[in-house]
Protein backbone atom coordinates (compact mmCIF):
# COMPACT_ATOMS: atom_id res chain seq x y z
CA UNK A 1 0.00 0.00 0.00
CA UNK A 2 1.36 3.37 -1.02
CA UNK A 3 1.37 6.57 1.02
CA UNK A 4 0.29 9.57 -1.05
CA UNK A 5 1.33 12.98 0.22
CA UNK A 6 -1.52 15.42 0.80
CA UNK A 7 0.08 18.70 -0.21
CA UNK A 8 -2.91 20.90 0.68
CA UNK A 9 -3.23 19.51 4.21
CA UNK A 10 0.53 19.51 4.71
CA UNK A 11 0.66 23.24 3.99
CA UNK A 12 -2.25 24.05 6.32
CA UNK A 13 -0.96 22.07 9.30
CA UNK A 14 2.78 22.46 8.65
CA UNK A 15 3.20 18.68 8.83
CA UNK A 16 4.05 16.17 6.14
CA UNK A 17 0.66 14.45 5.90
CA UNK A 18 -0.12 11.35 3.88
CA UNK A 19 -3.12 9.26 2.86
CA UNK A 20 -2.66 5.50 2.78
CA UNK A 21 -3.88 4.09 -0.55
CA UNK A 22 -6.35 1.50 0.71
CA UNK A 23 -8.99 -0.16 -1.47
CA UNK A 24 -11.79 -2.61 -0.75
CA UNK A 25 -9.97 -5.56 -2.29
CA UNK A 26 -7.11 -5.19 0.22
CA UNK A 27 -6.95 -6.14 3.88
CA UNK A 28 -4.92 -4.59 6.63
CA UNK A 29 -2.81 -6.99 8.65
CA UNK A 30 -0.35 -6.29 11.45
CA UNK A 31 2.44 -7.00 8.97
CA UNK A 32 1.01 -4.55 6.46
CA UNK A 33 0.51 -1.89 9.15
CA UNK A 34 4.09 -2.34 10.32
CA UNK A 35 5.31 -1.88 6.74
CA UNK A 36 3.18 1.25 6.27
CA UNK A 37 4.58 2.86 9.39
CA UNK A 38 8.17 1.99 8.54
CA UNK A 39 7.68 3.49 5.08
CA UNK A 40 6.16 6.61 6.67
CA UNK A 41 9.14 7.07 8.96
CA UNK A 42 11.60 6.54 6.10
CA UNK A 43 9.74 9.09 3.95
CA UNK A 44 9.56 11.50 6.92
CA UNK A 45 5.76 11.59 7.09
CA UNK A 46 4.42 13.06 10.32
CA UNK A 47 0.73 12.25 10.04
CA UNK A 48 -1.16 9.41 8.33
CA UNK A 49 -4.82 8.92 7.40
CA UNK A 50 -6.56 5.70 6.34
CA UNK A 51 -10.20 5.37 5.25
CA UNK A 52 -11.46 1.84 5.87
CA UNK A 53 -14.77 0.46 4.50
CA UNK A 54 -17.12 0.11 7.47
CA UNK A 55 -17.85 -3.53 6.66
CA UNK A 56 -14.17 -4.39 7.21
CA UNK A 57 -14.13 -4.34 11.01
CA UNK A 58 -11.11 -6.63 11.17
CA UNK A 59 -8.91 -4.09 9.36
CA UNK A 60 -10.39 -1.30 11.46
CA UNK A 61 -9.47 -3.04 14.71
CA UNK A 62 -5.98 -3.87 13.45
CA UNK A 63 -5.46 -0.17 12.67
CA UNK A 64 -6.54 0.79 16.19
CA UNK A 65 -4.27 -1.81 17.75
CA UNK A 66 -1.42 -0.42 15.62
CA UNK A 67 -1.70 2.98 17.28
CA UNK A 68 -4.14 4.77 14.96
CA UNK A 69 -7.07 6.67 16.44
CA UNK A 70 -10.66 6.67 15.19
CA UNK A 71 -11.70 10.18 14.06
CA UNK A 72 -14.92 9.89 12.08
CA UNK A 73 -17.35 7.75 10.11
CA UNK A 74 -18.05 8.99 6.61
CA UNK A 75 -21.29 8.16 4.85
CA UNK A 76 -21.90 8.70 1.13
CA UNK A 77 -25.20 9.19 -0.68
CA UNK A 78 -25.85 8.93 -4.40
CA UNK A 79 -28.39 10.57 -6.69
CA UNK A 80 -28.90 8.34 -9.74
CA UNK A 81 -29.88 10.38 -12.81
CA UNK A 82 -31.38 7.27 -14.41
CA UNK A 83 -33.66 6.41 -11.47
CA UNK A 84 -34.34 9.57 -9.48
CA UNK A 85 -36.05 12.83 -10.33
CA UNK A 86 -35.64 16.04 -8.37
CA UNK A 87 -38.83 17.11 -6.58
CA UNK A 88 -40.19 20.61 -7.02
CA UNK A 89 -39.44 22.76 -3.97
CA UNK A 90 -40.27 26.28 -2.85
CA UNK A 91 -36.96 28.11 -2.62
CA UNK A 92 -36.94 30.64 0.22
CA UNK A 93 -33.60 32.06 -0.85
CA UNK A 94 -31.97 33.34 -4.01
CA UNK A 95 -29.42 31.01 -5.59
CA UNK A 96 -26.56 32.31 -7.73
CA UNK A 97 -22.89 31.87 -8.59
CA UNK A 98 -20.41 33.19 -6.06
CA UNK A 99 -18.69 36.50 -6.81
CA UNK A 100 -15.61 38.21 -5.40
CA UNK A 101 -17.51 40.30 -2.84
CA UNK A 102 -18.89 37.10 -1.26
CA UNK A 103 -15.54 35.57 -0.48
CA UNK A 104 -14.82 36.91 3.02
CA UNK A 105 -18.35 36.06 4.18
CA UNK A 106 -18.09 32.56 2.73
CA UNK A 107 -14.72 32.06 4.42
CA UNK A 108 -16.24 33.00 7.76
CA UNK A 109 -19.18 30.62 7.26
CA UNK A 110 -16.73 27.83 6.37
CA UNK A 111 -14.52 28.61 9.37
CA UNK A 112 -17.30 28.26 11.96
CA UNK A 113 -19.46 25.54 10.38
CA UNK A 114 -17.44 22.35 10.77
CA UNK A 115 -16.58 20.48 13.96
CA UNK A 116 -17.42 16.78 13.46
CA UNK A 117 -14.77 16.22 10.78
CA UNK A 118 -11.59 14.17 11.00
CA UNK A 119 -9.41 17.21 11.62
CA UNK A 120 -11.30 18.65 14.60
CA UNK A 121 -11.61 15.12 16.02
CA UNK A 122 -7.83 14.66 16.04
CA UNK A 123 -6.39 16.24 19.19
CA UNK A 124 -2.93 16.14 17.63
CA UNK A 125 -4.00 18.92 15.25
CA UNK A 126 -4.31 22.57 16.24
CA UNK A 127 -8.00 23.49 16.38
CA UNK A 128 -7.45 26.92 14.85
CA UNK A 129 -5.68 25.30 11.90
CA UNK A 130 -8.63 22.92 11.48
CA UNK A 131 -10.85 26.00 11.08
CA UNK A 132 -8.32 27.51 8.70
CA UNK A 133 -8.48 24.36 6.56
CA UNK A 134 -12.08 25.12 5.60
CA UNK A 135 -11.39 28.80 5.01
CA UNK A 136 -8.69 27.84 2.53
CA UNK A 137 -10.88 25.15 0.97
CA UNK A 138 -13.67 27.56 0.03
CA UNK A 139 -11.14 30.17 -1.11
CA UNK A 140 -9.40 27.65 -3.37
CA UNK A 141 -12.79 26.47 -4.62
CA UNK A 142 -13.67 30.04 -5.60
CA UNK A 143 -10.39 30.44 -7.49
CA UNK A 144 -10.80 27.33 -9.61
CA UNK A 145 -10.50 24.22 -7.44
CA UNK A 146 -14.27 23.74 -7.80
CA UNK A 147 -16.11 23.88 -11.11
CA UNK A 148 -18.89 25.87 -9.46
CA UNK A 149 -19.57 27.65 -6.18
CA UNK A 150 -23.27 28.23 -5.56
CA UNK A 151 -24.26 30.90 -3.05
CA UNK A 152 -27.57 31.14 -1.21
CA UNK A 153 -28.66 34.71 -0.55
CA UNK A 154 -31.29 35.44 2.11
CA UNK A 155 -32.62 38.89 2.91
CA UNK A 156 -29.92 40.38 0.71
CA UNK A 157 -26.98 38.60 2.38
CA UNK A 158 -24.93 35.52 1.43
CA UNK A 159 -25.79 32.86 4.02
CA UNK A 160 -24.54 29.62 2.53
CA UNK A 161 -22.59 27.87 -0.20
CA UNK A 162 -22.10 24.54 -1.92
CA UNK A 163 -19.26 23.58 -4.25
CA UNK A 164 -19.44 21.27 -7.24
CA UNK A 165 -16.73 19.29 -9.01
CA UNK A 166 -16.62 17.02 -12.06
CA UNK A 167 -13.40 15.07 -12.67
CA UNK A 168 -12.58 14.34 -16.29
CA UNK A 169 -13.44 10.77 -17.20
CA UNK A 170 -15.46 10.18 -14.02
CA UNK A 171 -19.17 9.56 -14.74
CA UNK A 172 -20.21 10.83 -11.30
CA UNK A 173 -20.21 14.48 -10.25
CA UNK A 174 -19.69 15.62 -6.67
CA UNK A 175 -21.11 18.30 -4.42
CA UNK A 176 -18.09 18.59 -2.17
CA UNK A 177 -18.38 21.22 0.55
CA UNK A 178 -21.57 22.90 1.78
CA UNK A 179 -22.45 25.09 4.75
CA UNK A 180 -25.16 27.46 5.95
CA UNK A 181 -24.77 30.30 8.42
CA UNK A 182 -25.87 29.25 11.89
CA UNK A 183 -28.50 32.01 12.08
CA UNK A 184 -30.23 30.75 8.93
CA UNK A 185 -30.40 27.02 9.55
CA UNK A 186 -33.79 25.35 9.58
CA UNK A 187 -35.14 27.50 6.73
CA UNK A 188 -34.58 24.97 3.94
CA UNK A 189 -31.59 26.89 2.56
CA UNK A 190 -29.28 23.87 2.59
CA UNK A 191 -31.86 21.78 0.72
CA UNK A 192 -32.25 24.54 -1.87
CA UNK A 193 -28.49 24.70 -2.47
CA UNK A 194 -28.19 20.94 -2.99
CA UNK A 195 -31.24 21.02 -5.29
CA UNK A 196 -29.53 23.75 -7.31
CA UNK A 197 -26.27 21.79 -7.41
CA UNK A 198 -27.94 18.67 -8.74
CA UNK A 199 -29.87 20.76 -11.31
CA UNK A 200 -26.63 22.35 -12.51
CA UNK A 201 -24.93 18.99 -12.97
CA UNK A 202 -27.95 17.62 -14.83
CA UNK A 203 -28.10 20.58 -17.18
CA UNK A 204 -24.39 21.09 -17.87
CA UNK A 205 -23.11 17.51 -17.82
CA UNK A 206 -25.72 15.43 -19.60
CA UNK A 207 -23.46 12.37 -19.81
CA UNK A 208 -23.04 11.96 -16.04
CA UNK A 209 -24.66 9.01 -14.32
CA UNK A 210 -25.31 10.79 -11.05
CA UNK A 211 -24.10 12.87 -8.11
CA UNK A 212 -22.24 11.80 -4.96
CA UNK A 213 -22.26 13.61 -1.63
CA UNK A 214 -20.69 12.71 1.69
CA UNK A 215 -20.72 13.73 5.34
CA UNK A 216 -20.00 12.53 8.86
CA UNK A 217 -22.56 10.00 10.05
CA UNK A 218 -23.81 12.19 12.92
CA UNK A 219 -24.97 15.04 10.66
CA UNK A 220 -28.55 13.80 10.51
CA UNK A 221 -30.20 17.00 9.26
CA UNK A 222 -27.96 16.97 6.19
CA UNK A 223 -28.79 13.35 5.43
CA UNK A 224 -32.53 13.93 5.84
CA UNK A 225 -32.29 16.73 3.26
CA UNK A 226 -30.55 14.41 0.81
CA UNK A 227 -33.19 11.71 1.24
CA UNK A 228 -35.99 14.23 0.63
CA UNK A 229 -34.31 15.19 -2.65
CA UNK A 230 -33.99 11.59 -3.86
CA UNK A 231 -30.49 10.54 -2.73
CA UNK A 232 -29.89 7.03 -1.40
CA UNK A 233 -27.22 5.62 0.91
CA UNK A 234 -24.25 4.40 -1.13
CA UNK A 235 -21.25 3.62 1.10
CA UNK A 236 -19.56 4.28 4.44
CA UNK A 237 -16.02 4.40 5.82
CA UNK A 238 -14.20 4.61 9.13
CA UNK A 239 -11.40 7.18 9.18
CA UNK A 240 -8.34 6.51 11.34
CA UNK A 241 -5.28 8.70 11.79
CA UNK A 242 -1.90 8.61 13.44
CA UNK A 243 0.50 11.35 14.43
CA UNK A 244 4.13 10.34 14.09
CA UNK A 245 6.62 12.08 16.32
CA UNK A 246 8.92 14.51 14.55
C-alpha positions in Angstrom: 0.0 0.0 0.0 1.4 3.4 -1.0 1.4 6.6 1.0 0.3 9.6 -1.0 1.3 13.0 0.2 -1.5 15.4 0.8 0.1 18.7 -0.2 -2.9 20.9 0.7 -3.2 19.5 4.2 0.5 19.5 4.7 0.7 23.2 4.0 -2.2 24.1 6.3 -1.0 22.1 9.3 2.8 22.5 8.6 3.2 18.7 8.8 4.0 16.2 6.1 0.7 14.5 5.9 -0.1 11.3 3.9 -3.1 9.3 2.9 -2.7 5.5 2.8 -3.9 4.1 -0.6 -6.3 1.5 0.7 -9.0 -0.2 -1.5 -11.8 -2.6 -0.7 -10.0 -5.6 -2.3 -7.1 -5.2 0.2 -7.0 -6.1 3.9 -4.9 -4.6 6.6 -2.8 -7.0 8.6 -0.3 -6.3 11.5 2.4 -7.0 9.0 1.0 -4.5 6.5 0.5 -1.9 9.2 4.1 -2.3 10.3 5.3 -1.9 6.7 3.2 1.3 6.3 4.6 2.9 9.4 8.2 2.0 8.5 7.7 3.5 5.1 6.2 6.6 6.7 9.1 7.1 9.0 11.6 6.5 6.1 9.7 9.1 4.0 9.6 11.5 6.9 5.8 11.6 7.1 4.4 13.1 10.3 0.7 12.3 10.0 -1.2 9.4 8.3 -4.8 8.9 7.4 -6.6 5.7 6.3 -10.2 5.4 5.3 -11.5 1.8 5.9 -14.8 0.5 4.5 -17.1 0.1 7.5 -17.9 -3.5 6.7 -14.2 -4.4 7.2 -14.1 -4.3 11.0 -11.1 -6.6 11.2 -8.9 -4.1 9.4 -10.4 -1.3 11.5 -9.5 -3.0 14.7 -6.0 -3.9 13.5 -5.5 -0.2 12.7 -6.5 0.8 16.2 -4.3 -1.8 17.8 -1.4 -0.4 15.6 -1.7 3.0 17.3 -4.1 4.8 15.0 -7.1 6.7 16.4 -10.7 6.7 15.2 -11.7 10.2 14.1 -14.9 9.9 12.1 -17.4 7.7 10.1 -18.0 9.0 6.6 -21.3 8.2 4.8 -21.9 8.7 1.1 -25.2 9.2 -0.7 -25.9 8.9 -4.4 -28.4 10.6 -6.7 -28.9 8.3 -9.7 -29.9 10.4 -12.8 -31.4 7.3 -14.4 -33.7 6.4 -11.5 -34.3 9.6 -9.5 -36.0 12.8 -10.3 -35.6 16.0 -8.4 -38.8 17.1 -6.6 -40.2 20.6 -7.0 -39.4 22.8 -4.0 -40.3 26.3 -2.8 -37.0 28.1 -2.6 -36.9 30.6 0.2 -33.6 32.1 -0.8 -32.0 33.3 -4.0 -29.4 31.0 -5.6 -26.6 32.3 -7.7 -22.9 31.9 -8.6 -20.4 33.2 -6.1 -18.7 36.5 -6.8 -15.6 38.2 -5.4 -17.5 40.3 -2.8 -18.9 37.1 -1.3 -15.5 35.6 -0.5 -14.8 36.9 3.0 -18.4 36.1 4.2 -18.1 32.6 2.7 -14.7 32.1 4.4 -16.2 33.0 7.8 -19.2 30.6 7.3 -16.7 27.8 6.4 -14.5 28.6 9.4 -17.3 28.3 12.0 -19.5 25.5 10.4 -17.4 22.4 10.8 -16.6 20.5 14.0 -17.4 16.8 13.5 -14.8 16.2 10.8 -11.6 14.2 11.0 -9.4 17.2 11.6 -11.3 18.7 14.6 -11.6 15.1 16.0 -7.8 14.7 16.0 -6.4 16.2 19.2 -2.9 16.1 17.6 -4.0 18.9 15.2 -4.3 22.6 16.2 -8.0 23.5 16.4 -7.5 26.9 14.9 -5.7 25.3 11.9 -8.6 22.9 11.5 -10.8 26.0 11.1 -8.3 27.5 8.7 -8.5 24.4 6.6 -12.1 25.1 5.6 -11.4 28.8 5.0 -8.7 27.8 2.5 -10.9 25.1 1.0 -13.7 27.6 0.0 -11.1 30.2 -1.1 -9.4 27.6 -3.4 -12.8 26.5 -4.6 -13.7 30.0 -5.6 -10.4 30.4 -7.5 -10.8 27.3 -9.6 -10.5 24.2 -7.4 -14.3 23.7 -7.8 -16.1 23.9 -11.1 -18.9 25.9 -9.5 -19.6 27.6 -6.2 -23.3 28.2 -5.6 -24.3 30.9 -3.1 -27.6 31.1 -1.2 -28.7 34.7 -0.6 -31.3 35.4 2.1 -32.6 38.9 2.9 -29.9 40.4 0.7 -27.0 38.6 2.4 -24.9 35.5 1.4 -25.8 32.9 4.0 -24.5 29.6 2.5 -22.6 27.9 -0.2 -22.1 24.5 -1.9 -19.3 23.6 -4.2 -19.4 21.3 -7.2 -16.7 19.3 -9.0 -16.6 17.0 -12.1 -13.4 15.1 -12.7 -12.6 14.3 -16.3 -13.4 10.8 -17.2 -15.5 10.2 -14.0 -19.2 9.6 -14.7 -20.2 10.8 -11.3 -20.2 14.5 -10.2 -19.7 15.6 -6.7 -21.1 18.3 -4.4 -18.1 18.6 -2.2 -18.4 21.2 0.6 -21.6 22.9 1.8 -22.4 25.1 4.8 -25.2 27.5 6.0 -24.8 30.3 8.4 -25.9 29.2 11.9 -28.5 32.0 12.1 -30.2 30.8 8.9 -30.4 27.0 9.5 -33.8 25.3 9.6 -35.1 27.5 6.7 -34.6 25.0 3.9 -31.6 26.9 2.6 -29.3 23.9 2.6 -31.9 21.8 0.7 -32.3 24.5 -1.9 -28.5 24.7 -2.5 -28.2 20.9 -3.0 -31.2 21.0 -5.3 -29.5 23.8 -7.3 -26.3 21.8 -7.4 -27.9 18.7 -8.7 -29.9 20.8 -11.3 -26.6 22.3 -12.5 -24.9 19.0 -13.0 -27.9 17.6 -14.8 -28.1 20.6 -17.2 -24.4 21.1 -17.9 -23.1 17.5 -17.8 -25.7 15.4 -19.6 -23.5 12.4 -19.8 -23.0 12.0 -16.0 -24.7 9.0 -14.3 -25.3 10.8 -11.1 -24.1 12.9 -8.1 -22.2 11.8 -5.0 -22.3 13.6 -1.6 -20.7 12.7 1.7 -20.7 13.7 5.3 -20.0 12.5 8.9 -22.6 10.0 10.0 -23.8 12.2 12.9 -25.0 15.0 10.7 -28.5 13.8 10.5 -30.2 17.0 9.3 -28.0 17.0 6.2 -28.8 13.3 5.4 -32.5 13.9 5.8 -32.3 16.7 3.3 -30.5 14.4 0.8 -33.2 11.7 1.2 -36.0 14.2 0.6 -34.3 15.2 -2.6 -34.0 11.6 -3.9 -30.5 10.5 -2.7 -29.9 7.0 -1.4 -27.2 5.6 0.9 -24.2 4.4 -1.1 -21.2 3.6 1.1 -19.6 4.3 4.4 -16.0 4.4 5.8 -14.2 4.6 9.1 -11.4 7.2 9.2 -8.3 6.5 11.3 -5.3 8.7 11.8 -1.9 8.6 13.4 0.5 11.4 14.4 4.1 10.3 14.1 6.6 12.1 16.3 8.9 14.5 14.5 
